[in-house]
């Protein structure tokens, strides 16, 4: 997949692939809520939750990088996971433990989609 994206213009990636990524993440959020037996949000609220999670995680990463705290597993992964789980807990109105399970399931589903797309990309080349 990296070879396929290397030759694309960044503007094309931002205008085409970013909305597709938000749609895929919103769909995976709905799937993860269904798997974890949490109330499944409609598509547009799920997309809004994904956009808020992206924005908060981006801001948190920038803040940690500015403060020279972006070293190690805790600041790179666990804080982002906790921030996403808290946003999902507030937006879907569930407990933090259920939201953490939804977040981990969503990451797994998105990982499967990424792995599948990379395999298809390798098969096409």
C-alpha positions in Angstrom: 0.0 0.0 0.0 2.9 2.3 0.7 4.2 2.0 -2.9 0.7 2.8 -4.3 0.4 6.0 -2.1 4.0 7.1 -2.7 3.2 8.4 -6.3 0.0 10.3 -5.3 -0.3 14.0 -4.8 -0.8 14.9 -1.1 -3.8 17.1 -2.1 -5.5 14.0 -3.6 -4.7 12.0 -0.6 -6.2 14.7 1.7 -9.4 15.2 -0.4 -10.1 11.6 -1.3 -8.6 9.2 1.2 -9.1 11.2 4.3 -13.0 11.3 4.0 -12.8 7.6 3.0 -10.8 6.9 6.2 -13.4 8.8 8.3 -16.2 6.8 6.7 -14.3 3.5 7.4 -13.6 4.5 11.0 -17.2 5.5 11.6 -18.4 2.2 10.1 -15.9 0.3 12.3 -17.1 2.3 15.4 -20.6 1.2 14.7 -19.4 -2.4 14.2 -17.4 -2.3 17.4 -20.4 -0.9 19.4 -22.5 -3.8 18.1 -19.8 -6.4 19.0 -19.4 -5.0 22.5 -23.2 -4.8 23.1 -23.2 -1.0 23.4 -25.9 1.2 21.9 -25.0 1.6 18.3 -25.0 5.3 17.2 -26.3 6.4 13.8 -23.8 7.0 11.0 -23.5 10.8 11.2 -23.0 10.9 15.0 -20.4 8.1 14.7 -18.6 10.1 12.0 -18.7 13.2 14.3 -17.2 11.1 17.1 -14.5 9.9 14.8 -13.7 13.5 13.7 -13.6 14.6 17.4 -11.3 11.7 18.3 -9.0 12.5 15.4 -8.8 16.2 16.4 -8.2 15.5 20.1 -5.6 12.8 19.4 -3.8 15.2 17.0 -3.9 18.0 19.6 -2.7 15.7 22.3 0.2 14.4 20.2 1.2 18.0 19.3 1.1 19.0 23.0 3.1 16.1 24.1 5.7 16.7 21.4 5.9 20.4 22.3 6.6 19.5 25.9 9.1 16.8 25.0 6.9 14.1 26.6 6.3 12.1 23.5 8.7 9.3 24.4 7.7 5.8 25.3 4.6 3.6 25.0 2.5 5.4 27.5 2.5 8.8 25.8 2.4 7.3 22.2 -0.3 4.7 22.6 -2.0 4.5 26.0 -2.9 8.2 26.4 -4.4 8.2 22.9 -6.3 5.0 23.7 -7.6 6.5 26.9 -8.6 9.8 25.3 -10.5 8.0 22.6 -12.2 5.8 25.1 -13.3 8.8 27.2 -14.7 10.6 24.1 -16.6 7.4 23.1 -17.9 7.0 26.7 -19.2 10.6 26.7 -20.7 10.5 23.2 -22.3 7.0 23.3 -23.3 7.3 27.0 -21.7 4.2 28.3 -19.1 3.3 31.0 -15.4 3.9 30.5 -14.7 0.1 30.6 -17.2 -0.5 27.8 -15.9 2.4 25.8 -12.4 1.0 26.2 -13.6 -2.4 24.9 -15.3 -0.5 22.0 -12.0 1.4 21.3 -9.9 -1.8 21.3 -12.4 -3.6 19.0 -12.5 -0.6 16.7 -8.7 -0.6 16.5 -8.7 -4.3 15.7 -11.4 -3.8 12.9 -9.4 -0.9 11.4 -6.3 -3.0 11.5 -8.0 -5.8 9.7 -9.2 -3.3 7.0 -5.7 -1.9 6.7 -4.1 -5.3 6.4 -6.7 -6.4 3.8 -6.1 -3.3 1.7 -2.3 -3.7 1.9 -2.7 -7.3 0.8 -4.9 -6.3 -2.1 -2.4 -3.6 -3.0 0.5 -6.1 -3.0 -1.5 -8.5 -5.2 -2.3 -5.7 -7.7 1.4 -4.9 -8.1 
